[in-house]
């Protein structure tokens, strides 16, 4: 696997893997909050808003985006989706720098479900952290959900030394 700068020709692959990766997350969010609140947050299919979010992040001038590319990995032979082959985009990370606070933010990250739990997410986060250091940042931040669907992400961030700032965010449908 290699990590390289995002190229606009990879947009469809990044959108596709993101929507596949985030399906269990949004299923978990829907179960974790009031259904009326969920419908208000995502009035159309959540995939519509998430696709727009990915497109916006990939096009934003204030965001750096990198992709993970597989190169003849040994696990490829066992991947359930035979359409993925060498040279395929299997993950991405987007980073924003907030220079006023010397803060680097992992703004968005996803790994194709067929390649999760193989260190790709960890490699993308470590790559982003190294880039932030070189860019002069002294603090890194990432936000994620507290629901069961986000548990793997929380595990990755904690494994890499991120500490939790307990924040409670409440919603009520009016």
N, C-alpha and C positions, 0 to 999 in steps of 0.2 A: 504494500500500500504506500502511496505517496500523497503528500499534501501539496497542492499548487494553487496559485491565485485563480479565482473564479473568472470564467469567460462567459459572456452573454449567451454563447451557443449552448451552454450547459443549463440554461434556465429551466427547460422542460424537465430535465432529469432531477434538478434540485426540487422543483415543485412536486414532482411525483413521489420522490423518496420522503419528502417532508409530510405529505398528506398520509402516506402509508405509516410513517413513524408516529404521527400524532393521532391516528384513529383511536388507539386504546386510551390515550390521554383525554381526548374529548369525551369518550364513553365514560371515563371515570369522573370527569368534571360534571357531566350531566347527572350522574348518580349522587354526587356530593352536594349539589345545591338544589334549591327549589326549582322545579320545572319552569315556572313562570319567569323566574330570574334568568334561567338558562336561555329560554326563548327570546327574552329581551336582549340579552348579550349577543345572541347569534340568531337573529330573526330569519335568516335564510339558512341553508346548510352551512355549518361551520367551515366547510371546505372552501366556500366562496371567499369568506373573509380571510382565511389563512393563506389562500393562494395570492390574494391581493397583498397581504402582509409580506410574503416571501418576495413577490415581484418588486415591491417597494424597497425592501432591504437590499436586494441585489442591485437595484438601480441607484440607490442613495449615494451621493458623493461623500457623505460624512461617515460611511461605513466601509470597512474592509471585509471582504468575503473570500474564504478559501474553501476548496473542495477536497474530499478524500477520494482517491482513484485507486481501484484495485488493479494489481499487476500480477497475474498468474498466481493467486494465492492458493495454498494447498487446500483451504477450506472451500474453494470454489467448486470442487467436484461434488461436495455434499450440500451445496446451496439448493434450497427447494425450488428457486426460480431459475430455470435454465437460461432465461433470456439475459441474465447478467453474465458478462464475460470480461476478459481482461480489458482494461481501459475504461471501465464503467465508473460513473460517479455514484458513490455509495454513502456519502455524507457531506455535510457542510457546516461551517461555523461563520458567523458574522460578528464583527467586533466594532464597537464605537469607543472613541476616546473622548473623555471629558477633561480637557487639559486644565481647566480652572481648578479642579480638585485633584489633579494627577490620578484620575480614575479611569481605568480601562474596563469596559463592560462587554461581557459575552452576551450579545443582544439576542441571538437566535442560533440554535444548533439542532441538527437532526441527523440520525443515521438510519439507513434503510433497515427495516425489521429483519431482513434476511442476514444482515451483517452485524446486528447488535450483539453485545456480550463477547466481542472479539477484540476489544481494545481500541476500536476506531474512535469512539466518542472521547475516550481518555486522551488519545493522541491529538485529536482536534483541540481539546481544551488546553493541553500542554503547549501545543503550537501557538495558540492564541496568547497564552500567558507569557511565553518567551517573546513574542512579538510586542506585547504591551511593555515589557521591561526595556527592550531595545528602543521603544518609542518614548521612554522616559516616564512611564507611569509608575507610581509607587503603591497603588492599590488596585485590586481586581474585584469585580462584582459580577454575579450572575443571579438572576431571579428564576424561580421555578415554583410550581404548585406544591401544596401540602397534601394533595389527594393521592390515593394509591397509584394512579396512573403515572405520576411523576416520581415514584419511589426510585426507579433505576437512575434517573438523573440526579436526584439528591445523593444517592450512594456514590456516584462518580465524583460529584463536587466535594463531598466530605472526604473521600479517599485522597483527593488532591489538595486537601488542607483548607478548603473554604470553611468558614465558621458561619453558623446560622444567626441572623438577626431576627428574632421573633416579631413578626408583624401580623396583625389581624386585620383582614379586609372583609367588611360585612356588606351584604347586598339585601335590598328589600324592593320588591316590585311595587310601584305606586299605582 
